Amino acid sequence: MSHSTSAHNEQNSTSTLPAQPGVLVAKKHHLLVRWSHSLNVPILLGLILSGISIYWASQIYRHKPDPISGNVDVAADIGIWICAHVPGLHHYSSPPDWIYNHMSLGPGMLALALRLHWLCAYLFMLNGMLYVAGLVMGGGWRSLLPRRTDLFDALRMLRYYLGFPFAKLTRCTWLHPRFNTKYNALQRAAYFSVPVAGCLSVATGWAIHKPMQFHWLAALFGGYNAARVWHFWLMWLYILFVVPHVILVFADGWDTLRSVIVGWSTRVKRSEAIANER
């Protein structure tokens, strides 16, 4: 979700420096928030690639052994299907390993994957602390707090997103819902859920890594195997968030990308800034 889908900023986010007639420069994000936000992408990539290689060694989801190949891995089944149905892959040397060769460090890389995974995990925890510090120091935490109107506003935004493609096809005017907050309700829910997911990832990771020392922690998630299931599906939550998030940031234009890098934007009209200052 784009950082500037909503054209409004919160009261404390607009400066008084004119960028051009009728437009003000708007302060967007604290330095620590920007750094930690950008670092999360390579850190999460390292966690995911190494995590899938770890998954190769001990799959969470298995089925009865295939009568021909003896395969029990769902991911291997997907790789076999891809190689059988995608043109140009019919002669791939190891169809069961296609997923692991293209979406992880590769099969048979357990030791390296574990070392890289924990390196990225410690960086992830440190980066998370920097992010929280930036939110507190810059006041950005207020933008993420749920509002009483969020359910209604989220439905308005969902209606807008569902109707937007049809409006484009029919060339009809489809107005974006107006909000007087930095993020709309759907953005706020997404941005609030990611730090929560980060805390759960850390907790389930320690429960898996030290199941005896932190047996109470594993018990909170339903046991060791259940903690692995939680950890696995949290990975998919990150993928489902980060991929469209990055695409939409680039699609929204340079101003949004600049606000993430340098912390300011010019996409604020003077009339809106004055209204926000009241």
Residue pairs with C-beta under 8 A, 6 or more apart in sequence:
1 186
1 187
1 190
1 191
1 244
1 245
1 248
2 248
2 249
2 251
2 252
2 256
3 28
3 249
3 252
3 256
3 259
3 260
4 252
4 255
4 256
4 259
4 265
4 267
5 176
5 183
5 184
5 187
5 252
6 178
6 179
6 181
6 182
6 183
6 184
6 187
7 176
7 178
7 267
7 268
7 269
7 272
8 178
8 179
8 180
8 181
8 182
8 268
8 272
8 276
9 26
9 28
9 182
9 268
9 272
9 273
9 276
10 142
10 143
10 181
10 182
10 276
11 276
11 277
12 139
13 26
13 27
13 28
13 182
13 276
14 24
14 26
14 27
14 268
14 273
14 276
14 277
15 24
15 25
15 26
15 27
15 264
16 24
17 24
17 25
18 24
18 25
18 270
19 25
19 266
20 266
22 269
22 270
23 266
23 268
23 269
23 270
24 266
24 268
24 269
24 270
24 273
25 264
25 265
25 266
25 268
26 264
26 265
26 266
26 267
26 268
26 273
27 263
27 264
28 259
28 260
28 263
28 264
28 265
29 37
29 134
29 138
29 140
29 259
29 260
29 263
30 134
30 135
30 137
30 138
30 140
30 263
31 134
31 263
32 130
32 131
32 133
32 134
32 137
32 138
33 131
33 134
33 135
33 138
33 140
34 134
34 260
34 261
34 262
34 263
35 130
35 134
36 127
36 128
36 130
36 131
36 134
37 131
37 260
38 260
38 261
39 123
39 127
40 124
40 127
40 131
40 242
41 242
41 246
43 120
43 123
43 124
43 127
44 124
44 238
44 242
46 116
46 117
46 119
46 120
47 117
47 120
47 121
47 124
47 235
48 235
48 238
48 239
49 103
49 104
49 105
49 116
50 104
50 105
50 112
50 113
50 114
50 116
50 117
50 120
51 104
51 113
51 117
51 235
52 75
52 99
52 100
52 103
52 104
52 105
53 100
53 104
53 105
53 106
53 107
53 109
53 110
53 112
53 113
54 110
54 113
54 114
54 117
55 75
55 104
55 232
56 73
56 75
56 100
56 104
56 107
56 108
56 109
56 110
57 110
59 72
59 73
59 74
59 75
60 225
60 228
60 229
60 232
61 74
62 72
62 73
62 74
63 72
63 74
63 77
64 72
65 71
65 72
66 72
69 96
71 77
71 80
71 96
73 96
75 99
75 100
76 95
76 96
76 97
76 99
78 98
78 99
79 95
79 96
79 97
79 98
79 99
79 100
80 95
80 96
80 98
82 89
82 95
82 98
82 99
83 89
83 90
83 92
83 95
83 98
84 90
84 95
89 95
89 98
92 98
94 101
97 106
97 107
100 106
100 107
101 107
104 113
105 112
105 113
105 116
118 209
121 202
121 205
124 198
124 201
124 202
125 202
128 195
128 198
128 202
131 195
132 195
134 140
135 141
135 144
143 181
143 182
143 183
143 188
144 183
144 188
144 191
144 192
145 188
145 192
146 188
146 189
146 192
147 153
147 181
147 185
147 188
149 185
150 185
150 188
150 189
151 185
152 185
153 177
153 179
153 184
153 185
154 185
154 186
154 189
156 177
156 185
157 177
157 184
157 185
157 186
158 186
160 174
160 176
160 177
161 186
163 174
164 174
166 172
167 173
167 174
168 174
177 184
179 185
180 275
180 276
181 188
183 191
190 241
190 245
193 237
193 241
194 238
194 241
197 234
197 237
197 238
200 230
200 234
201 231
201 234
201 235
203 217
203 220
203 221
204 221
204 227
204 228
204 230
204 231
204 234
205 231
206 214
206 217
207 214
207 217
207 218
207 220
207 221
207 224
207 227
208 218
208 224
208 227
208 228
208 231
211 218
211 224
211 227
217 227
218 224
218 227
221 227
221 230
249 256
249 257
249 260
250 257
255 265
255 266
255 267
256 265
256 267
258 264
258 265
259 265
